[in-house]
């Protein structure tokens, strides 16, 4: 059974999930290979879990629920499992379909690229943002808006300390079309494996595909804990910076006036 604990000091949020029915299984692609870090949860519900490195998962939820189970991953199409699919089975194999998304084409000379950095900080506050306990589906991060068209090279996040033996963090980048419409522009996941370190250090996350930030377009960049190897936490400096806390599986969200801050490094094109 998963327990969610997402802690953000000033203010603090705690989400706990308890259930009466347990299903388990594996998330795979069409060739049968396991899919790590897929999110599994009831549709429009705050509970959920994440598949491990072998695609395996275990999920406990309320026995009175007859909702769809929603399975999501940045590289695959979202899948909905109706109640009849899982109600009489406790062992499932969930197959996801690859996304068929065209990558942006760049036809530009190297000399035309100008180095560009955006430090998106805000006022530093004396407390911390802390991801604690087990990995979960909650993501948090700031909004950014560029004055130039940028090809993103790096996303840098400052860390105060990591007391996990090892943990995996995921970054997502959403294009905001309206208050109710956000599209993840990644085709491949961005992960960072952090190890125990009680000193300050930087997460330097580099996209493995062309990620273009359009001029004048607003984006939401989020951070999520997707795996951990022990009890512990990872903490980040807290800034007076408008953030969004969002359920990755179901999209439920709310805004907060403080939170994380990222530096986006790229080249003007």
N, C-alpha and C positions, 0 to 999 in steps of 0.2 A: 504494500500500500504506500502510495506517495503522500508525503506531507509537504505542503508548500510553505516556505517561509521567505518572503521577500521583505527585507528590512531597509527602510530609507529613513534616516534620522532627520528630523525637522522637515516634514512630519514622518511618522512611522506607519507602515502598512504591514499587516499580517494576513495571509490567506491560508486557511487550513481546509483540507478535504478529508472526509471520512466516507466509507462506503460499506456495502453489504454484499455485493456481488463482485467476484474477481474473474477477469478474463486475462489470458496471456497468449503470447504468440510471437510471430516474427514479421517484420516489414521487409519486403524484398522488391527488387526490380523485375523486369520481364525475363531476365536471364537467370533469375533465382538468387542473385547476389544480395547479401544483406544491405540494408540502408540504415546507417547510423544517424542518430540525432533527429529522427522523425518525431513529430509531435502527435500524440494520440489523446483525444478528449471528447467528451460529449458536446454536441453542438449547442451553442448558447449557454454554456455552463463553465464555471470557473475551475473545475477539477481537470486533471489530465496527468499525462506522464510522457516520458521521452524514451525512445528506443536506444539501446546501448550500442557499442561498437560492432556487435554481431547482429544488430537489427532486432534483438529480443526485447520484449516489454512485458510488464505486468501492470494491470490497471484495475483498481477497485472503485466502485461507484454505487450510488443509491439504487437499491433493487426496484424502487417504484418508478424509475425512469424508463421511458420508452423512446428516448431521443435517438437521433442518428449519432453514430460515432464518426468523428471527423479526423482524418489523418493528413498531415501537411508536412511538406519539406520544400525548401527553396528550389531544388532542382527537379521536382516532380509535380505532376498535376494533383490537386487536392482530391481526396477520395472520401465519399460519404458512405457509411455502412448502415443500412436500415436495421431497425430493432430485430426483425425476423432473421437477419444474418448472424447475429451473435447471441440471441436470447437463449437458444438451446445448445450453445457450444461455448466451452471455456478455453478452447485452444484454436487460435486463428492464424492463418497465413494471409497477410495483406499485401497484395501486389500493386505497386504504384507505376504509373506511366510517365515516361520522360516528357519534360516540357519541350515543345518545338517552338522556340523563340529565336528570332533572327538577332544576332549580335550586331551592334552598331559598327558600321564600316568607317574606317579612317583612311582617307587618301590625302596625306599632308606631309610635307617635308619636315625633317627633324629640325631644321633651322627656324621653322616658323613657331616652334613650341617654346613658350616662355615660362620659366619656373614661376609657380604661384602657390602661396600658402595662405590658409585661412585659420587663424586661431580663434576658436569659438568659445571663449571662456565665460565672461560675465564676472560678477563680483565673487571672490573666494569667501566662503563662510567657514566657521570654526568646526563644523561637524563633518560627517562622512556619509557617503552612499555605500551601503553594505549589502552584498549578496551573501546569504548565510544558509547553511543547511543543505538540503538536497536540490539538485537541478530541477527546474520547473519551466513552465511556459510563459512566465512573465518577462517582458522586455521593457527597457527604459532607456530614454535618450532624448537629445535636444533636437530642435528644428534648425535648419540652416537654409540660407538663401544667398546665392552667389551673384555678384555683379558682373561676372565674366563667365564665358563658357570654359569649363575645366575638365580635363582628363585626369581622374583621380589616380594618384600613385600610392599614397599611404593615408591611413587613418590612425592617428596617434592618440592614445588614451593614457593618462597618468594614473598609476596605481599607488596607494599608500602602503598596502601590505597584502600578502596572501598567506593564510595559515592552512589552507588545504595542502595535502601532500602533492596533489596535482589536480587541476581542473581545466575544463574546456569552455571557452567563451565563444559566442557566435555574434557576429555583427550583421545587421540587415539594413538596407537602404531603400526607403520608400519614397516614391514620387507622389506628392500631394496634389490631387486634381480638384478636390473640394473638401469640405469638412467631413463628409461621410465616405470619401473615396480616396484610398491610398493603394498604390500598386508597387509591389516589391520589384525593383529593377534588376536584381541579381538573378543570374542563371546558375551560378555556382556558389556554394556556401563559403563564407569567410569565417574561419575558425582560428583561435589562438589558444595554444596549450600553455598555461601558466603553472609554475611549480612553486613550492613553498619558498617564501622570501619575505622577511620581516622588514626589509628596507624598501624605500621608494624605487619604482622602476616604471618604464614605459611599455605599454602594449603597442607594438608597431605592426599594424595589420595591412597587408598589401593585396589588393585584388588580383585575381588570376585571369581576369577578362577586362575588356575595355568598359569602364564605367564613366559615363560622361554626365557631368552636372551642367544642365542648361542654364544660360543666362536668365536671371530673374525668376527662375523656378524654385519653389519651396520644396524642401526634402525633410524627411524624418530619418535620422540615423539612430539605430537602437542597439543595445547590448543585452545579451541574455546568457545566463549560465545553463549549459546543456549537459554537463557531465562533471562529476567530482569523485575523487578517489578516497576521501576520508571526511570526517567531520571537520568543520572549519568555516572560514569565510574569506571573501576577497573584498577589500574596501577601496574606495576612490574618493578623491577630494569632492566636496560639495560646493556647488556654485549657485549664485542667484541667477538662474538661467531657466527659462520656461522649458519644461520637459513633459513628455507624454509617457504614462505607464500603460502598457497594452498587453492583453492576453494574445499570444502569438497564434494560438489555435482558433479562437473564436472572434478575435478582433475587438472585444470589449475593451474600453479604454477610458482614461480620465486624465486631465491635465493637472500639473502641479507647478508651483512657481519656482521650485528649486530642483536641482538634480545634477546629472552628469554634464560634462562639457568635453568636446572632442576637438582635435586639430585636424583639418583636412588639408593634405599636401598634394598638389598636382601641377599640371602644366596648362597654361592658357592656350587655347586653340582657336 
